[in-house]
Amino acid sequence: MFYILIAIFSITTLLHPLQAQDSKDQNWQAKAQSSFLNLLKSHSKQNLSQFRVQLWTVSPGKSVTTAFGHAALRIVSGPDYGDTDFYLDFGVYDPSPGFLWRFMKGEANFFVNIIPTSSAFQTWDSTGRGILVSELLLDESKKHKLFEEILKVYEKNKDGYYYDNFTNNCVTFLRDILSETKGEKIRLLSMDSEKNTWRKRVLPYSQSIIWLNINETLLFDKDTDAVRDSYEIIYLPEDLRRAVIDSGLSEESKVILRDRWGIQPGTSSALWKIIFAIIILFSLPVPLFKLFERYAVVTYSLVSGIGGTVATLVYFFTSFSFMDQTISWLIYSPLDFLLLKRYDLWQNKRAFWSYVALRCLMLLFAFSLRLSIYKQDIDMILFVSVFFFAMLLFKYRNDVISLIKRQS
């Protein structure tokens, strides 16, 4: 269950392992941070022509927390990986007791990360993930502006900030900093017009990781289905890399560390298809499938019961803006665990059909919201649920008719 919770709350997908672990590491990190901050604070008195600035785009990994990749800035003068070669990103967190609960509520603090680039490179190399480098084309005045913006953002967030998957992550901080540096918003001009929502941008990355796919199928609300412009849509590392090129801040990127995983977004998982096929196929009122009807009922009850429990908890307790209005809890519900008890073993048939009536009303309400004020992309799970209960009512329609006649 722990792994399911971690996966379902996959807003940590843009986090990474570059964290201090002991007092010695903390002193080492503090030294790099102090040197970099001194550089930022004194930039107006310095000649910055010798400084190079790069956007690093780290390739996706195989775990839930690495599936979307990562983004960071490298600022260097002098020899590569020397004392004046700094790595800056956003997304380090303190995994102390209670973090998971705070994170699930949307109230966990995240911090700015400043370390030597040599350490960052070694860390990414050890994970098997690759690095694409975009050399930023900045004149000296733009470099001064960049340093000014970095210092401003650091001062504002040095005591921590609340993470948000779409508006406050490792990519969006850099997107905003680079936009201020350029003097106008950087934009993803090469954006596919058919992938113009946050949900559509994320799905190709998560199709091969079932727990991420569950998250986006059940928990993302209408905010993720709103059409975004070419600036707002940038929240993934690869999109930021392309936007930097589209905006003329960089030429094509170069590989400095080869990716050994070879993960390509868009590899679809067949698990959902298999689950939905079992539910739909064996729910059909066909004599041959009558032998397998129980498979459909049990499968639906488990999928809906578990998914509904999580969706309900998220709806009532999380403060994440992109989850707090999900309507999937009306479609999948912990009430459906009741289906694990065979219909012919229910002693009170009236109670059973009252439960079915309640679930049908919930589905109708969800459908109404879907068409009106909560245009959340839940069409597939809504179709499967409506189909399942419609077939249930059809196959046992005589019982329903008899019950209605007795009540009238």
N, C-alpha and C positions, 0 to 999 in steps of 0.2 A: 504493500500500500504506500510505503514511503516513496518508492520510485514513481508510482503513479502520480502522487501529489507533486513531486518535483517536476515531472514531465508536464502535467496539466498546467502548472503555473510556469509556463515556459517563457515568461517575459525575461527570464535570465539568459535568453539565447545570445545576447550580445555581451555577456560577461566573459571574463578570461582569467587565467590563473596567475597573472603577474602581481603577486601580493607578498608583502613581508611576512616572514614566518617566525623569526626570533629576534632577540634584542640586537644581535650582531647585524642581521639583515636590516633592521630598522635604522641603525646608525648609518649604515652604508646608503640606504635610501634617503635618509635625511640630508646627508652630505650632497648628494646629487640634486635634491630638491632645492637646497639652500643656494647652491651655485647657479641653478637655473633661474631662481627668483631674483637673485642679485643681477643677473644679466637682463631680465625683463625690466627691473626697476631703473636700471641705468642705461637703457637702450638709446634714449634720446641724446646721450653724450658720446655714443659710439658710432664708428663706421661699420655698417652691417653688410657691406658689399661682399665680404668674405664668407658670410653665412649662407648655407644652403638649407632649403626647407623642402621636405618630402611628405607626401601622403602615403602612408603604408596601408595596404589592403591585405588582410590576412585571410587565406582561403577557409572555407567551411570545414569543420571536423565532423566526426561521426556521432558525437554525443548530443544530448538535448541542449546543453549549454554552449555548444560551439557550432550549431547547425547553420547559422547565418553568416559566420565569419566575424571579422573585427576590423576596426579602423583606428588609426593613430597618426600623430604627426611626429616627424623626426626633424630636429633642428640641430645643425652641426656646423662647426667651423674647425679648421685644423684637420688633423688626421682622422680617418674613419675609425670609429669605436674608441676614440680617445676620451680625455677628461672633459672635452667641450662638445661631446656628441650626446644629445639628450633625446629621450623618448617621452612623449606626452600623450595621454589618453584619458578617457572618462569611463568609469565603470567598475572600479575596485570597490569591494564591499567588505564589511567586517562580519565574518561568519560566526559570531558569538552566539551563545544560547539565546533562543528567542528570535533569531533572525528570520527563520522560515515563517513564523507566525506574523512578524511585522511585515515581511515581504508580501505574503499572501493578502494582507490588508492594504498594501500599497503605501506603507509607512516606514519602509526601511531606508536608512541612509546609505548613499553611495558617495565615492570620493574621487577627486582628481588624482591621477597617478603620474609621477615624474620619476624616471629611473634612467640609468645609463643605457644607451642603445645597445651596447654589447650584451647586456643582460637580457634585454627583450629579444634580441636575435637568437641567443642561445636557448631561451625558453621556447620560442616558436619552433626552432629547429628540432628540439627534443620532442615536440608533439607530432611531428611529421607533416605539419601544415606549411603551406607556401606563403611567400610574400611578394606582392606586386608593388613596385615603387613608381609613384607619379612625382616627377621633379617639378615643383611649382615655379612658374615663371613670374617672379616678383622682382621689381626694381627696388632700390633702397628705400624709397618712400613707402612702398607697399610693405616692406619688411618691418619698418618702424610701426606701421599701422597694425600689422599682424601681432607684433610683440605687445602693443598697447591693448589689443583686444584679448589676447591670451591672459594678460595680467588682470584685466577687468573681470573676465569670466572666472579666473582662479579666485580672486578676492571674494567674489559673490558666492562661490560654491566650496570654499576651502574647508568649511565646517560640515560639509555634506549636502546632498540634495536628494530629493525623492525621484527615484527612477520611473520612467514611463517608456513603454516599448516603442512608441511612435513619436513622442515629442521631447523626450529627455533621455537620450541614450548616447553611446559613444559616437554615433554618426551625427546626430542632430546638433550636438555641441560644436563639432568641427564644421558642419555645414554653415552654422550661424557665424562662426568666427571667420571663415573664409569669405562669406558674403560681405561682412563688414569690411574686411581687408580689400576686397575688390571694389567696394563702393556700390554694389548692387547685388541682388539675390542671385546666387548661382542656381542653375536650373537643369533638370534632366531633359534636355531637348530631344534625346533619342528614345524617350519613353514610348512604349507600345500603347497606343490609344485604348486597346482592349484590356490593359492592366493598369487602370488609372485609379484604383482604390488601394488602401493599405492591405486589405485582405488578399486581393489578387496578386499583389507584389510578393507576399510572404508565402503563399501556397506552394509555388514550385520548389521552395527550399525544404518544406516540411512533409511533402508527400511520402518520402521514404522513411520517415520517423513517425510511427503510429501515434505516439503520445503527443507529439506536436500537432499532428493532424486532428486529434481529438480536441485539443485546446482550441484550434481555430474553427473547428466545425461546431463546437458547442458553446464556447465562451465568448468569442468575439461578438460585440454588439453592433448596432447600426452605425456607430462612429467609424468603424473599419470599412463599411460599405459605402460611405460617402465619397463622391468623386473628388479627387484632390488635384491641385494644379501641379505644375512641374517643379515647384519648390517644396511644397508640403509633402509631396510623395517621397521625398528623399529621407529615408530612415534606415536603409540597408547599406552595408559597406560597399557592395558592388555598384549600387546606384550612385553613391557619393563619388566613387572613382570615375564613373562615366560622366557625371555632372561636372566634375572638375575639368575634364577634357572638353566637354560640350561648351563650357563657359570660357574656354581659352586660357585657363590657368595652368594647363599642363598639356604636353604632347602625349602620345601613347605611352602606356606604362611599360616598365621593364621588370623581368623576373630576377630577383636577387636570391630567392630561396625557392627551390622547386617543391611543389606540393606532392607528397607521396601517397595521399589518399585517393586523389583523382575523383573526388565527388563532384558530380554535375547536378545542379538543381533540375528538378522536373522528373526524377525517377519515381513513378507513381507506385504507391503501395496497393496491393490487391486485397488487403484485409477487409476494408470497408465494403468493397464490391462483393466479396464472399459472404460477409455477414448479411448485407442487404438482400443478396440473392437467396439465401436460406430463408429469411423472413418472408419475402414476397412469394417465392416459389411454393414453399410448403404451407402457405396460408391460403392458396388457391383452392376453391371448392371442387377439387377433382378427386374422384374416388381413389385413384392410385396414390395420391399425396396424403390421403387421410391417414395412412400408416405412419407418416412422418410429421404430422401436424404438431406433435409435441416438441419437435426440434425447433420449429418456428416460434412457438410460445416461450420456450425456455430461453432461446437466443434473444428474443425481444425483451423479455423481462430482465435479463442480466444487463444487456446494453442500456436499456432505458433506465433501469434502477440505479446502476452505477453512474451513468452519465447525468441522470436527473439529480442525484444526490450532490454531485460536484457542482452542477450548474446552479442549483438552489442555494448552496452555500456561498458561491461566488456572487450571486445576485443580491443576497441579503447582507453579506459581510465585507466584500472587497470594496475599496475606494478607487480602484483603477478606472479611469474615465472610459476606457474602451471595453470594459466588461460589466460595468454596473447597471447596464440596461438590457442585458441579454434576455431574450424571450424563449430561449431553448428550454428553460426549466418548465415551461408550460407544455412542451412537446414530449420531452423525456422527464420522467418523474420517479422518485423512490416508491411511489404508490404501486408501481408496476412489479415490484417484488412479489406482490400478492398473486401474480400469475404463476409463480412457482408451485402454488398449490393447485392441483388438478381441478378443473371445473366440476367434474363429476363427484368430487369429494367435498365440495362446498355444501354444507348443510343448509345454509340460508341463501337460497337462490336470489332472493330480493336484494340482499346485501351485495352479492356479486354484480348484479346488473345495475345497481346504484353506483358502484365503483366504475363500471364501464360508462355509464351516463356522465359521470363527473369527468372522466378522462376525455370523452367526446366534446364536452363543453370547453375544457381546457384547450383542446386542439382547435376548436372553432374560434375561441378568443385569440389564440396565437395567430391564426390565419387572418383574422380581422386586423390585428396589429401589424402584421406583415404587409398588408395592403394599404395601411394608413400611416400612422406616425412612427412605427418602428420597422423600417424597411431593411431588416436584417436578412442576410443571405442564409436562410435555413430551409430552402425549398426541398432539398433531398430528404432530410430527416423528417420534415413535416409530411412529405408524400408517403414515406415508409410507414409512419405512425398512423396516418389516416387510412392507408390501405389495410394495415393490420387490423385495426378496430372495425373497419367496414366489413372485412371478411369474417371477423368474429361474429358480428351482428347478423350477417347473412346466413352463416352456417347454423346459428342457433336462434334464428328468427322466430321459430314457433314458440320457444320458451319466452322470448320477449313479448310476443303478442299475447300469450296466455297471462303473463304477469300484468300487462297493461289492462287486460279485460277484468282481472280479479280486482285491481285497484279501482277501476271505474264502476 
